[in-house]
Amino acid sequence: MRALLQRVTYGSVSIDDVVVGEIGPGVVILLGIRQGDAEKDAEYLAQKCVNLRMFADENGNLNRSLLETNGEALIISQFTLYGDTRKGRRPSFTQAARPAESEPLYNKFVEAVRRHGVRVATGRFGAMMLVKIHNDGPVTLLVESK
C-alpha cells in the first residue's frame, strides 16, 4: 500500500462539477493499493500518516504531525500509484489491486484515520474526480506499508 501525502492549505474533490469533499489545512492523501495488501497494511499506513511529522513547529522545523496540528485529511483512491513505467511508454497497472480487493481496504484505511480523531473527507471510489490541491511548502512525501 502506498500513500502520497501532500501538505495543503486547502483541498477538494469534485465529481461532475459538484464538490463532494473539502478540507482546510491538513493533508491530501492519494492512496494506492497493491495486490496482496491486507488490513494490517491499512492500519499501519493510517497510523504512519497521522503521526508523520510534516508540519512546521514554531521554529519552522518539520516537527508536528497531523494529529498535533488538528489538521484534516482528504483521502482519494489512486490506483495509478502502482503504475509501472519501466517498459515502453504506456504504464502497466498489473501490480494494482482490482476494485473488489482494493475498495474494502480503502474503506478500512479511511476508517482507521478517522479513529485517530482526524476529520476526513473523501471522493467516491472508482469515480472520475477532479482534485484541487493547494500544496503548502510544497511538502510531498511517499509512505509505503512494505
Residue frames relative to the residue before (quaternion, step in Angstrom):
aa qw qx qy qz dx dy dz
M 1.0000 0.0000 0.0000 0.0000 0.00 0.00 0.00
R 0.1110 -0.7870 0.6062 0.0288 3.55 -1.02 0.88
A 0.0674 -0.7634 0.6408 0.0453 3.50 -1.14 0.75
L 0.1642 -0.7456 0.6398 0.0880 3.53 -0.83 1.03
L 0.1274 -0.8160 0.5635 0.0209 3.56 -0.46 1.27
Q 0.0398 -0.7704 0.6361 0.0137 3.53 -0.95 0.93
R 0.3507 -0.7163 0.5659 0.2088 3.54 -0.73 1.12
V 0.0314 -0.8334 0.5499 -0.0458 3.57 -0.76 1.06
T 0.4015 -0.6425 0.5844 0.2906 3.47 -1.38 0.32
Y 0.7807 0.0083 0.0286 0.6242 3.57 1.28 -0.53
G 0.0711 0.7766 -0.6256 0.0231 3.54 -1.15 0.62
S 0.0467 0.7893 -0.6117 0.0249 3.56 -1.12 0.66
V 0.1700 -0.7502 0.6286 0.1148 3.51 -1.31 0.40
S 0.1042 -0.7921 0.6012 0.0145 3.53 -0.96 1.01
I 0.1080 -0.7424 0.6573 0.0718 3.51 -1.23 0.66
D 0.8318 -0.0443 -0.0271 0.5527 3.58 -0.70 1.11
D 0.6968 -0.5160 0.2452 0.4337 3.56 0.92 1.06
V 0.6030 0.5085 -0.3721 0.4893 3.60 1.23 0.42
V 0.3821 -0.7133 0.5370 0.2384 3.59 -0.75 1.06
V 0.1128 -0.8163 0.5658 0.0282 3.57 -0.71 1.14
G 0.7890 0.0694 -0.0535 0.6081 3.58 1.29 -0.22
E 0.0517 0.8012 -0.5884 0.0958 3.55 -0.96 0.89
I 0.0326 -0.7924 0.6090 0.0119 3.57 -1.07 0.79
G 0.4212 -0.6297 0.5816 0.2963 3.49 -1.38 0.27
P 0.8257 -0.1555 0.1121 0.5305 3.61 -1.02 -0.66
G 0.4172 0.6765 -0.5259 0.3028 3.53 -0.99 0.92
V 0.5873 -0.5552 0.4341 0.3980 3.57 -0.95 -0.95
V 0.2547 -0.6655 0.6700 0.2082 3.47 -1.30 0.57
I 0.1217 -0.7909 0.5989 0.0305 3.54 -0.80 1.08
L 0.1456 -0.7460 0.6468 0.0622 3.53 -0.68 1.19
L 0.1267 -0.8437 0.5217 0.0011 3.57 -0.48 1.25
G 0.0924 -0.7848 0.6125 0.0203 3.55 -0.79 1.12
I 0.1479 -0.7917 0.5901 0.0564 3.56 -0.94 0.91
R 0.2547 -0.7868 0.5544 0.0934 3.53 -0.81 1.13
Q 0.6218 -0.5103 0.4308 0.4090 3.55 -1.22 0.48
G 0.7890 0.3034 -0.2376 0.4785 3.56 -0.92 0.91
D 0.4761 0.6422 -0.4653 0.3800 3.61 1.21 -0.07
A 0.1788 -0.7907 0.5820 0.0639 3.56 -1.18 0.65
E 0.7379 -0.4061 0.2985 0.4488 3.55 -1.34 0.07
K 0.6168 0.5539 -0.3542 0.4328 3.60 1.02 -0.72
D 0.6116 0.5375 -0.3484 0.4644 3.60 1.12 -0.62
A 0.6537 0.5131 -0.3075 0.4635 3.57 0.98 -0.88
E 0.6601 0.5044 -0.3040 0.4662 3.60 0.94 -0.87
Y 0.6595 0.5118 -0.3050 0.4582 3.57 0.89 -0.95
L 0.6998 0.4832 -0.2768 0.4474 3.56 0.82 -1.04
A 0.6235 0.5325 -0.3411 0.4598 3.61 1.01 -0.74
Q 0.6512 0.5123 -0.3058 0.4690 3.57 0.94 -0.92
K 0.6550 0.5125 -0.3032 0.4653 3.57 0.96 -0.88
C 0.6795 0.5148 -0.2938 0.4324 3.60 0.86 -0.95
V 0.7221 0.4409 -0.2726 0.4582 3.61 0.84 -0.85
N 0.7356 0.4133 -0.2245 0.4875 3.59 1.20 -0.48
L 0.4743 0.6858 -0.4367 0.3377 3.58 1.25 -0.15
R 0.3639 -0.7419 0.5241 0.2062 3.58 -0.82 1.00
M 0.2126 0.7922 -0.5380 0.1945 3.54 -0.15 1.31
F 0.6269 0.4901 -0.3330 0.5060 3.56 1.32 0.27
A 0.5304 -0.6696 0.4321 0.2890 3.55 -1.03 0.83
D 0.3483 -0.6823 0.6009 0.2283 3.51 -1.22 0.67
E 0.7665 -0.3712 0.2562 0.4571 3.59 -1.29 -0.18
N 0.6948 0.4415 -0.2684 0.5002 3.59 1.27 -0.34
G 0.5741 -0.6190 0.3631 0.3942 3.57 1.28 0.10
N 0.5275 0.6206 -0.4154 0.4051 3.60 1.27 0.18
L 0.4888 -0.6549 0.4879 0.3068 3.58 -1.10 0.67
N 0.2487 0.7980 -0.4965 0.2342 3.55 0.26 1.33
R 0.6920 0.4530 -0.2802 0.4872 3.61 1.22 0.02
S 0.3626 -0.7446 0.5311 0.1788 3.52 -1.07 0.84
L 0.6984 -0.4166 0.3651 0.4532 3.54 -1.35 0.04
L 0.6523 0.5122 -0.3149 0.4616 3.59 0.97 -0.84
E 0.6931 0.4946 -0.2788 0.4441 3.59 0.90 -0.90
T 0.7185 0.4166 -0.2453 0.5001 3.59 1.17 -0.51
N 0.3606 -0.7353 0.4811 0.3130 3.58 1.32 -0.15
G 0.2622 0.7880 -0.5095 0.2251 3.55 1.07 0.80
E 0.4277 -0.6788 0.5430 0.2480 3.52 -1.35 0.27
A 0.2532 -0.7658 0.5721 0.1486 3.57 -1.26 0.36
L 0.1454 -0.7241 0.6686 0.0868 3.51 -1.08 0.90
I 0.0922 -0.8270 0.5546 -0.0063 3.58 -0.48 1.23
I 0.0474 -0.8074 0.5858 -0.0525 3.54 -0.68 1.23
S 0.4037 -0.6899 0.5462 0.2506 3.57 -0.89 0.93
Q 0.0156 0.8205 -0.5644 0.0895 3.59 -0.79 1.06
F 0.1564 -0.8317 0.5261 0.0837 3.59 0.23 1.25
T 0.5910 0.6039 -0.3715 0.3847 3.61 1.12 -0.50
L 0.4884 0.6397 -0.4472 0.3902 3.62 1.22 -0.08
Y 0.7023 0.3874 -0.2629 0.5363 3.58 1.26 -0.28
G 0.3181 0.7355 -0.5235 0.2894 3.57 1.09 0.66
D 0.2191 -0.7664 0.5942 0.1077 3.57 -0.81 1.04
T 0.0961 -0.8345 0.5426 -0.0025 3.58 -0.52 1.23
R 0.3649 0.7738 -0.4640 0.2297 3.60 1.23 0.25
K 0.7797 0.2549 -0.1502 0.5518 3.62 1.03 -0.66
G 0.8572 0.1469 -0.1063 0.4820 3.53 -1.08 0.74
R 0.6025 -0.5735 0.4303 0.3507 3.51 -1.30 -0.45
R 0.6702 0.4451 -0.2980 0.5138 3.57 1.28 -0.15
P 0.4212 -0.7100 0.4909 0.2785 3.62 -0.71 0.96
S 0.2994 -0.7099 0.6093 0.1877 3.53 -1.22 0.64
F 0.1937 -0.8022 0.5583 0.0848 3.56 -0.92 0.90
T 0.2578 0.8127 -0.4903 0.1806 3.58 1.17 0.52
Q 0.6448 0.5176 -0.3338 0.4526 3.63 1.12 -0.46
A 0.5859 0.5939 -0.3717 0.4073 3.59 1.15 -0.52
A 0.4833 -0.6594 0.4967 0.2913 3.55 -1.05 0.83
R 0.5165 -0.6185 0.4985 0.3198 3.55 -1.17 0.64
P 0.6824 -0.5204 0.3182 0.4029 3.62 -1.12 0.53
A 0.6390 0.5382 -0.3430 0.4295 3.62 0.93 -0.76
E 0.6938 0.4305 -0.2570 0.5170 3.58 1.15 -0.61
S 0.7448 0.4565 -0.2395 0.4237 3.58 0.87 -0.92
E 0.6123 0.5774 -0.3755 0.3882 3.62 0.95 -0.67
P 0.6667 0.4732 -0.3354 0.4681 3.67 0.84 -0.76
L 0.6573 0.4998 -0.3185 0.4655 3.62 1.02 -0.70
Y 0.5875 0.5460 -0.3566 0.4791 3.57 1.12 -0.66
N 0.6751 0.4904 -0.2922 0.4673 3.59 0.88 -0.94
K 0.6220 0.5305 -0.3353 0.4682 3.61 1.05 -0.73
F 0.6425 0.5190 -0.3169 0.4662 3.57 0.97 -0.85
V 0.6463 0.5186 -0.3166 0.4617 3.60 0.88 -0.93
E 0.6866 0.4786 -0.2851 0.4672 3.58 0.87 -0.94
A 0.6286 0.5340 -0.3370 0.4540 3.60 1.03 -0.74
V 0.6385 0.4983 -0.3284 0.4860 3.61 1.00 -0.76
R 0.6494 0.5199 -0.3171 0.4555 3.61 0.95 -0.84
R 0.6279 0.5552 -0.3358 0.4298 3.60 1.01 -0.78
H 0.6312 0.5176 -0.3275 0.4758 3.57 1.21 -0.45
G 0.5791 -0.6190 0.3589 0.3907 3.59 1.27 -0.03
V 0.4792 0.6599 -0.4398 0.3763 3.57 1.26 0.27
R 0.4055 -0.6640 0.5662 0.2721 3.58 -1.03 0.81
V 0.0932 -0.8213 0.5626 -0.0156 3.57 -0.68 1.17
A 0.0848 -0.7289 0.6765 0.0626 3.52 -1.15 0.80
T 0.1213 -0.7964 0.5902 0.0517 3.58 -1.14 0.61
G 0.4633 -0.5875 0.5641 0.3494 3.46 -1.42 0.06
R 0.5388 -0.5565 0.4709 0.4222 3.55 -1.06 -0.79
F 0.5009 -0.6819 0.4443 0.2945 3.55 -0.64 1.13
G 0.8476 0.1862 -0.1589 0.4707 3.56 -0.93 0.98
A 0.5666 0.6027 -0.3896 0.4048 3.60 1.23 -0.14
M 0.4740 -0.5934 0.5525 0.3435 3.54 -1.31 0.34
M 0.0288 -0.8407 0.5372 -0.0621 3.56 -0.51 1.23
L 0.2648 -0.6951 0.6397 0.1937 3.51 -1.31 0.46
V 0.0946 -0.8125 0.5752 0.0040 3.57 -0.54 1.22
K 0.1677 -0.7605 0.6217 0.0833 3.55 -0.85 1.03
I 0.0211 -0.8007 0.5967 -0.0485 3.52 -0.76 1.12
H 0.1249 -0.7629 0.6317 0.0572 3.56 -0.68 1.13
N 0.1920 -0.8304 0.5178 0.0741 3.54 0.27 1.37
D 0.2377 -0.7865 0.5641 0.0818 3.53 -0.84 1.10
G 0.7147 0.4123 -0.3204 0.4653 3.57 -0.53 1.15
P 0.3454 0.4722 -0.2680 -0.7654 1.62 0.74 -2.36
V 0.1265 -0.7476 0.6470 0.0812 3.53 -1.19 0.70
T 0.1168 0.7725 -0.6106 0.1292 3.56 -0.64 1.18
L 0.0081 -0.8094 0.5844 -0.0566 3.57 -0.78 1.10
L 0.2615 -0.7369 0.6031 0.1574 3.55 -1.16 0.71
V 0.0555 -0.7840 0.6182 -0.0104 3.55 -0.84 1.08
E 0.0838 -0.8019 0.5910 0.0250 3.57 -0.94 0.91
S 0.4677 -0.6854 0.4841 0.2776 3.55 -1.14 0.64
K 0.7659 0.2890 -0.1755 0.5469 3.61 1.14 -0.47
